[in-house]
Amino acid sequence: MSSTSPVADHSGDPPPGARQLARGITATWWYTFSAVVFLELFLVLIWTLQALAVPGDVAAPFIVGLGGLVWWASTMVLLAGYRHRLDAEPGIAWTRIALPLLTAVGYGAVAGLVIDSWLLALMPVAQSVVLLNWPKGIRLRIVALATLLLVLVAFVDTARGAADIGVAGWIPALYAIIIPAMSVSSLWWWDVLVTVDRARASESRLAATQERLRVATDVHDLQGHHLQVIALQLELAERLMGIDPDAALEQLQAARVSVDEARQGTRDLATRFRSVPLGDEVANARDLLAAAGLDVEADIAPDADDAPSSALGPVIRETTTNVLRHGAGRRARLALRRVADGWRYEVANDVAAGVGGEPVGSGLDGVRRRISEAGGTLEIREDAGEFIVSVTVPASEMQPADEEGTR
């Protein structure tokens, strides 16, 4: 079957999609940032048009427009600080927010006075305030209070006759009322994504810690038992040395057997933790080649994890490196299948133009030796512009070769 599943994580390291997820979080932030600043810029534009619609001072549109751009730029400072708000220390960073808040107050006072609008005077302050690093649960109340105040001053402006220019006059007013809530809702989605990412990272670190603890426990139990037995056998041999040399020799021989058992147990434990299922090895190779820009096809048998990993694992890694070094870098094909006499792994890649012959280096020579020791065969050929390495091994590697390879 064709494998499209992500590579499983066996070591506690970040899963294969972690880097893509981090890039996705960064991209999400810039989408959020762009949405908020666009809303603010559009608000400045419609209030400038509102100033143009009001007869009177010809300088009013310039004051509202240019001053709005200055205020708009100051909110970017608040947004930059907001990006790291979940890491912020308790308290208020006045040194960072003082200038943007003063800019909002100044712009609101001047622009509101020029076009005689309390709503415009309050709106920049309300928008800047909701972007601050409020404690959890407080920001919602701030947004609700700011929205309520904006609604009240909008009706005050209407009662005073300041906004009496028809239905069109309520368009900037309505936009000014809802922009704090719109901005905070955009930022809230980004907060949710960051929280989920941090939970994923915490889960990954916890899994790694649990795995290390399990390894430490297994090593302690294994070595502690054997070392205790060996110590008792040697102590008994020392006591018997002067009174019964034959019994002392038997204890020394038993201690040597215990040492061999401890060594074999340690080797088996290390092999168990080092081994990676062959299906995951092929999927790792596929992801690595795809990350290098190749168009990769992978055909992995459903029971690929039953394949002999100690023989084929290094072969998969070495042939993947060979594709990256000597291939043309356009396409590759990987296949791990069960055959009548065992398992076959095949990797094929396009050959760079003008390159002929078999690009067999020390790496593939090492693969040939390893496969030969495992009782398998290696075939290297070129066919239709492809360089193909095909490896076949028995379903169970030859035991002597495996034991020799682990010493």
C-alpha positions, 0 to 999 in steps of 0.5 A: 500500500502507499504510505501517507501517514506521518512518521511516528515518534519513538524518541520523545523528540518533536514529531515530524510535523512540529517544524511545519506547525511552528511555521503555521503558528507564525503565519497565523500570527501575521494573518491576525496582525494584518487583520487587526491593522487593516481594521484600524486603517479602514476605520481611520479612512472612513472617519477621514471621509466623515470629516470631509463630509462635514462642512467647516474647517478644511484642515479637519480631514488632514488632522483626522487622516494623518493623526490617524496614521500616527495612532495606527502605527502606535497600535503596532507596538501594542500588537508586537507586545501582545504576541508574547503576552502569554509569557509576560510577567505580572504587572504593567509594562509602562515603559512599553505602553506609555507612548502608544497610550499617550498617542491614542489619547492625544489623537482622540482629543485633537481629532474629536475636537476638530470634528466635534465628536466624543465617539472619535475622541474615545475610540482610539483610547478604547481600541488601544486599551483592549490590546494591552496585556490584561490578566485572564478574565479581565480583558473580556470585561474591558471589551464589554465596558469599552463597547458600552461606553462607545455606544453611550457616547455615540448616542450623546453625539446624536443628541448633541447634533454632532452626528446629524448628517443622515444614515451615512453618519452612523457607518463610521460610528457603528464601525468605531463601536464594534472594532474593539470586539472584532480585534479581540476576537481575532487575537483570541483565535491566535491565543487558542492556537498558541495554547494548543501548541504549548500543550502539544510541546508539553506532552512531547516533553512529558513523553520524553521524560517518561521514556528516559525514566523507563530506560533508567528503571530498566537499566537499574533493575537489570544491572542492579540484579546482576551486579548483586549476584556477581558480588555475592558469588565473588565474596563466596569464592573469596571465602572458599579460596583457602578451604575449598579451592574447587568450590571457589572455582565453581563460584568464579565460573558462576560469576563469569556466567553472570557477567555474560548474562549481564552483558547480553541483557544490556545488549538486548536492552540497548537493541530494543530501544535503538530499533525502529520499525522498518515501516517508520524507517522508510517513512523517515526516508520518504519525508527526508527526500521530500524535504529535500525537494524530491517528488517521492513515491513510497510503497510500504507493506502493511506488515513492514514492522515485521521486517528485520530492522537490524539488517535493513535499517542501516541499508535504508539510511545509507541508500537515502544518503546516496540518493541525496548525494548522487541523484539528480534531485527530481524524483525517487521511489521507495518500496518495502515488500514481503517476497517469497524468500524474505523481504525486499527493499528497493530505492530508485532515483533519477540520474543526473544528465551526463552521469553514467556508470554505477555511482557505487561508493564506500557506502554501498560497498558497506551495504553489500557486506552487511547484506551478505553477512545477513544472508541476503543479496544486493543488486545495483542497476540502471534502467530507463534513466533511474539508478536502482538499488534492490536489497533482499534479505531472509525473513530472519537474519542469520543469527551468527552474523547478527550476534557478531554485528552487536559485539 
